[in-house]
């Protein structure tokens, strides 16, 4: 949907909502107030769409505080308008049905007036999304959560009993509008004092230089067994690049250089051995592999070349789709796969006993730990954000794993 059609649709929604409020409340103060709010909402939408057009033509690109907030409020306006319109449509449908029943029973078309109490409910539905979206931007997007996950394996090498490592993912550094927030995230990673640091893709949105302001922070990260990563779909660029990887090859090449500068080792369809005395585990990484239009550069067969079947294996693969489509049924048993990509949609509900996000309708495995065929997949919810510059209910995540022998 292009911007003019989208704006016309939103204007129609706001117009319908205003008419419904206008005919519900005869008070001029209420009518004028809703009218002014509707005009302001349209103006914000118009200016934001202009900005989004400029940004999306370059594949997201670098954001700033003003852009992030305007886009966040814009998304809030959209959801608010949809919720209010849905409320009034339901009411109007009910009024119509009552009117038809009265015609049948008495021969007169007498449609009841809109109820004021229903209008107050619609008003609540209008305000709530805006406040939620503002909360997600002001508090949620940098409300980092450290999650601890203990995994037990019967064939874990003895020397790695109690082994700890950190996973973080989906930085999308071009969207960060606070250096201090990024610094706090990096300090949290370092504070875990893990044996190993792993990153599962999407350093950038679309432009390789997005990571440059933060390179010093990630260079300073350290762990006894090193720092490793794989590439995510955005590390090749964004939308246009996914359709012509060769043309935009310079973006991925520059990202690889930045990764090297930050002293991370890129596992690009290859593996490495982590040793403790005579014991070892195999760390494997593939390039991005996802459903179109995302790149399918990952090659598990090449990555597993020279890997022994009896080795304990950890795989870095950005998109959890790869686990379902290629990894889980692979002849080589891969004990643990680490992924990211979904962000948990940056919106959902998570408690100790319940997790839900609308992204589940797109990705079967969207957040947290999954087990199948004696293999584990963990989908990190990401440290960054994209599109909406906030998080509601799904916190940005740093995951600390501890491997234990299963007695």
C-alpha positions in Angstrom: 0.0 0.0 0.0 1.6 3.3 -1.0 1.6 6.4 1.2 -1.2 8.3 -0.4 -3.6 5.3 -0.2 -2.6 4.6 3.4 -3.1 8.3 4.3 -6.5 8.3 2.7 -7.5 5.1 4.5 -6.3 6.6 7.9 -8.1 9.9 7.1 -11.3 7.9 6.4 -11.0 6.1 9.7 -10.4 9.3 11.7 -13.3 11.0 9.8 -15.7 8.1 10.7 -14.5 8.1 14.3 -15.0 11.9 14.6 -18.5 11.6 13.1 -19.4 8.9 15.6 -18.2 11.0 18.6 -19.9 14.1 17.1 -23.3 12.3 16.9 -22.8 10.7 20.4 -22.0 13.9 22.3 -24.0 17.1 21.7 -21.6 19.1 23.9 -19.6 21.5 21.7 -16.5 21.2 24.0 -16.4 17.4 23.4 -17.0 17.8 19.6 -14.4 20.5 19.2 -11.9 18.6 21.3 -12.2 15.4 19.3 -12.0 17.4 16.0 -8.8 19.1 17.1 -7.2 15.8 18.2 -8.2 14.2 14.8 -6.6 17.1 12.9 -3.4 16.8 15.0 -3.3 13.0 14.4 -3.7 13.5 10.6 -0.8 16.1 10.6 1.5 13.7 12.6 0.6 10.9 10.2 1.3 13.1 7.1 4.7 14.3 8.4 5.7 10.8 9.5 4.8 9.2 6.2 7.0 11.8 4.4 9.8 10.9 6.7 9.2 7.1 6.4 9.2 7.4 2.6 12.7 9.0 2.7 14.0 6.4 5.2 12.6 3.3 3.5 13.9 4.3 0.1 17.4 3.7 1.5 16.3 0.6 3.4 15.6 2.0 6.9 19.0 3.7 7.5 20.0 5.7 10.5 17.3 6.8 12.9 17.3 9.6 15.5 15.2 10.4 18.5 12.7 12.6 16.7 12.1 10.0 13.9 11.8 7.2 16.4 9.2 9.1 18.5 7.2 10.3 15.5 7.0 6.8 14.1 6.0 5.3 17.4 3.2 7.9 17.9 2.2 7.2 14.3 1.8 3.5 15.0 -0.2 4.4 18.1 -2.5 6.5 16.1 -3.1 3.7 13.6 -4.0 1.2 16.3 -6.1 3.7 18.2 -8.1 4.6 15.1 -8.7 0.9 14.2 -9.8 0.0 17.8 -12.2 3.0 17.9 -13.6 2.3 14.5 -14.2 -1.3 15.4 -16.1 -0.3 18.5 -18.4 2.1 16.7 -18.9 -0.4 13.8 -20.0 -3.0 16.3 -22.4 -0.5 17.9 -23.7 0.6 14.5 -24.3 -3.0 13.5 -26.3 -3.5 16.7 -28.3 -0.3 16.1 -29.1 -1.5 12.6 -30.2 -4.9 13.8 -32.5 -3.3 16.4 -33.9 -1.0 13.7 -34.6 -3.9 11.4 -36.3 -5.8 14.2 -38.5 -2.7 14.9 -39.4 -2.4 11.3 -40.5 -6.1 11.2 -42.5 -5.8 14.5 -44.1 -2.4 14.2 -43.5 -1.3 10.6 -41.5 1.8 11.7 -37.7 2.3 11.2 -36.6 3.5 14.5 -32.8 3.2 15.0 -31.7 3.9 18.6 -29.3 6.7 19.3 -25.6 6.0 20.1 -25.2 5.4 23.8 -22.9 7.8 25.6 -21.5 5.0 27.8 -20.4 3.2 24.7 -18.7 6.4 23.5 -16.7 6.5 26.7 -15.6 3.0 26.1 -14.5 4.0 22.6 -12.7 7.0 24.0 -10.8 4.6 26.4 -9.9 2.4 23.4 -8.6 5.6 21.6 -6.3 6.6 24.5 -5.0 3.3 25.7 -2.9 2.4 22.5 -1.3 5.8 22.5 -0.2 5.5 26.1 1.0 1.9 25.5 3.1 2.9 22.5 4.6 5.9 24.4 5.4 3.6 27.4 7.1 1.2 25.0 9.3 4.0 23.6 10.0 5.7 26.9 10.6 2.7 29.0 10.3 -0.6 27.1 12.9 -0.3 24.4 15.9 -0.1 26.7 14.5 -2.1 29.6 17.1 -4.9 29.2 16.4 -8.2 30.7 19.0 -10.9 31.5 17.5 -14.3 31.2 19.2 -17.4 32.6 18.8 -20.8 30.9 20.3 -24.0 32.2 20.4 -26.9 29.7 21.3 -30.5 30.6 22.8 -33.0 28.1 23.8 -36.6 28.7 26.7 -36.4 26.3 28.2 -33.1 27.4 32.0 -33.4 27.7 32.9 -33.5 31.4 35.2 -30.5 31.2 32.3 -28.3 30.0 30.0 -29.2 33.0 29.0 -25.7 34.3 30.1 -23.9 31.1 28.6 -20.5 30.8 28.1 -18.3 27.7 26.1 -15.2 26.7 24.0 -14.8 23.6 22.7 -11.4 22.3 21.1 -10.7 19.0 19.5 -8.3 16.6 21.2 -5.1 17.5 19.9 -3.0 14.6 22.4 -0.4 15.7 21.1 2.3 13.3 17.9 2.6 15.3 19.6 3.2 18.6 19.1 6.9 19.6 21.0 6.7 22.9 24.8 5.9 23.2 24.4 5.4 27.0 21.7 2.8 26.4 24.0 0.8 24.1 26.8 1.2 26.7 24.6 -0.1 29.4 23.6 -3.2 27.3 27.3 -3.9 26.6 28.2 -3.6 30.3 25.4 -6.0 31.2 26.9 -8.5 28.7 30.3 -8.1 30.2 29.0 -8.3 33.8 27.8 -11.9 33.2 31.5 -13.0 33.4 30.8 -15.8 30.9 33.3 -18.2 29.3 32.1 -17.2 25.8 30.2 -14.4 24.0 27.9 -15.1 21.0 26.0 -12.8 18.7 23.4 -14.2 16.3 23.1 -11.6 13.6 21.8 -8.2 12.5 24.4 -5.7 13.6 22.9 -3.2 11.3 19.7 -2.2 9.5 20.9 -1.4 6.0 24.1 0.7 6.1 27.4 -0.7 7.3 28.5 2.5 9.0 25.6 2.3 11.5 27.7 0.2 13.9 30.7 2.6 13.7 29.7 4.8 16.8 29.5 1.6 18.9 32.6 -0.3 17.7 34.7 0.7 20.7 32.1 -0.8 23.1 32.0 -4.1 21.4 35.7 -4.3 20.9 36.1 -3.9 24.7 33.9 -7.0 25.3 36.0 -10.0 26.4 35.6 -13.6 27.4 38.1 -16.3 28.0 37.1 -18.4 25.0 36.5 -15.4 22.7 33.6 -13.7 20.9 31.9 -15.3 17.9 29.0 -14.3 15.6 27.0 -15.2 12.5 25.3 -12.9 10.0 21.7 -11.9 10.0 19.6 -10.9 7.0 20.1 -7.1 7.6 23.9 -7.6 7.6 23.7 -7.9 3.9 21.7 -4.6 3.7 17.9 -4.4 3.6 15.0 -4.8 1.1 16.8 -4.0 -2.2 19.9 -5.9 -1.2 17.9 -9.1 -0.4 16.8 -9.2 -4.1 20.2 -8.6 -5.5 22.9 -9.7 -3.1 25.7 -9.3 -5.7 24.9 -5.7 -6.4 25.0 -4.8 -2.7 27.9 -7.1 -1.8 29.9 -4.1 -0.6 27.5 -3.8 2.4 28.1 -7.3 3.7 31.8 -6.9 3.0 32.0 -3.7 5.1 30.0 -5.4 7.9 32.5 -8.3 7.9 35.4 -5.7 8.3 33.6 -4.1 11.2 33.1 -7.5 12.8 36.8 -8.2 12.5 37.7 -4.7 13.9 35.5 -5.5 16.9 37.5 -8.7 17.4 34.5 -11.0 16.9 35.2 -14.1 14.9 32.7 -14.6 12.1 31.5 -18.1 11.6 30.5 -17.9 8.0 29.4 -21.4 7.1 32.2 -22.9 9.1 33.1 -24.1 12.6 35.7 -23.9 15.3 36.7 -26.0 18.2 36.4 -24.9 21.8 38.8 -26.8 24.0 39.2 -27.5 27.7 42.0 -29.9 28.4 41.3 -33.0 26.4 37.6 -32.2 26.0 36.1 -30.0 23.3 32.8 -28.8 21.9 32.1 -27.7 18.3 30.8 -24.2 17.6 29.3 -23.8 14.2 27.9 -20.8 12.3 26.0 -20.3 9.1 25.2 -17.3 7.0 21.5 -16.2 7.1 19.0 -18.7 5.9 15.3 -17.7 5.9 12.1 -17.6 3.9 12.0 -15.2 0.9 12.7 -12.4 0.5 15.4 -13.0 3.2 18.8 -14.3 1.9 19.5 -18.0 1.8 23.2 -18.0 2.1 23.5 -20.4 4.9 25.1 -23.8 4.0 24.9 -26.3 6.8 26.7 -29.0 4.8 29.7 -26.8 4.3 29.7 -25.6 7.9 29.7 -29.2 9.1 32.6 -30.2 6.9 35.2 -31.9 9.0 32.9 -32.0 12.0 32.8 -35.4 13.7 29.4 -37.0 14.4 30.2 -37.7 18.0 31.2 -34.1 18.8 28.9 -31.9 21.0 27.6 -29.1 18.7 26.3 -25.6 19.1 25.0 -23.8 16.0 24.6 -20.1 15.4 21.8 -19.5 12.8 20.1 -16.1 12.8 16.6 -17.2 11.5 14.7 -19.9 13.5 13.1 -20.9 10.2 16.4 -22.7 9.4 16.0 -25.0 12.4 12.6 -26.2 11.2 13.4 -26.4 7.5 17.0 -27.8 7.6 18.6 -28.3 11.0 16.2 -30.5 13.1 16.1 -33.3 10.5 19.7 -33.1 9.5 21.7 -36.4 9.8 24.2 -34.7 12.1 22.7 -34.3 15.6 23.1 -30.6 16.6 22.6 -30.3 20.3 21.7 -26.6 20.5 20.9 -24.0 17.9 20.9 -20.3 18.8 18.8 -17.9 16.8 17.1 -14.4 16.9 15.4 -12.5 14.1 11.8 -12.4 15.3 12.2 -9.7 18.1 9.1 -11.3 19.6 7.4 -8.7 17.4 8.5 -6.3 20.1 4.9 -6.7 21.4 3.2 -9.4 23.5 2.6 -10.8 26.9 5.1 -12.8 28.8 4.7 -14.2 32.4 6.4 -17.2 34.1 3.6 -19.5 32.8 2.4 -17.8 29.7 3.9 -16.3 26.5 2.1 -14.8 23.5 3.0 -12.5 20.7 1.3 -11.9 17.3 4.6 -13.0 15.6 3.6 -16.6 16.4 1.4 -16.4 13.3 4.5 -15.8 11.2 7.1 -17.9 13.1 6.4 -21.2 14.7 9.4 -20.7 17.0 9.4 -17.0 18.0 10.9 -16.6 21.5 12.5 -18.7 24.2 13.4 -22.4 24.4 12.1 -25.2 22.2 13.0 -28.9 22.3 12.3 -31.5 19.6 14.1 -34.8 18.7 16.4 -34.4 21.6 17.6 -31.1 20.2 17.2 -27.6 21.6 16.5 -24.3 19.9 16.7 -21.0 21.7 15.3 -17.8 20.0 16.6 -14.7 21.5 14.2 -11.7 21.5 16.9 -9.3 20.4 18.5 -6.2 21.9 17.4 -3.7 19.3 14.2 -2.7 17.5 13.0 -2.0 14.0 10.0 0.0 12.7 8.4 0.8 16.0 11.1 2.2 18.2 9.9 0.5 21.4 8.8 -2.7 23.1 5.6 -3.5 24.8 5.6 -6.7 27.0 8.6 -8.2 25.1 11.8 -7.0 26.7 15.2 -6.6 25.0 17.2 -9.7 26.0 20.6 -10.9 27.0 20.6 -14.6 27.5 23.0 -16.5 29.8 23.3 -20.2 29.2 24.8 -22.8 31.6 25.5 -26.3 30.2 25.2 -29.1 32.7 25.7 -32.9 32.5 22.5 -34.8 32.8 23.1 -37.5 35.4 
